């Protein structure tokens, strides 16, 4: 039986009386990829930011490897190997690709393995090896997203959270990004993915959740969600994943 990496139970987040997240419960097992789908304003990014310690929850618990973390600040959560790649990646544009990657191994648990981690991520992202001395701000959109994911991998995450990694990218680059995400899952990394490209996300995910107005409106194995009539109509343009090459 797989070990549970992340457990969220009854999580709620309020903004001035408005429940942006309301009673959300979900899990992510070791080596598993779970996706959170939903329209703009559904609470997806709020959920991710709260798990990462950037926002404070008003109710519920978050456990990483059984340890309760919802009251910990973000810098302490990162040392427990929970890492988020925010929407847009947020690289340091006037630093080189290599300098950005090295910053990913800043915490005490990852620093001793910096060289080995760097060799590993550059093997996963060969384009970054070619661009290692280039300023991050001069990279293409797809290269910046790859660099952001690679920087997160430098911290040797127990759980990797990705917020809209395909946003604004060309279809060919989207396929490449999702191929990389699939390879990371195969390598044993637990991944929680927020993504509006439901079709691509459900093709790589093991399990999924649909958020509507801060609540879980549907959940289940990705293969089942891909043929759920409401999911197909709302998020897949009326055609199931299996019907698209």
Protein Blocks (a to p, Z undefined) as FASTA:
>chain_A
ZZdfbdcehiacdeehiafbghiacdddehiacddeddehilmmmmmmmmnopaccfbdc
ddeehiafklpcfklmmmnopacddehklpafkbcfklmmmmmmmpmklmmmmmmmmmmm
mmmmmmlmmmmmpcfklpcfklmmmmmmmmmmmnopabdcdehklgoiafklmmmmmmmm
mmmmmnopacddddfblmlmmmmpmbdcddeehiafbgcdfklmmmgmklmmmmnnopaf
klpZZ
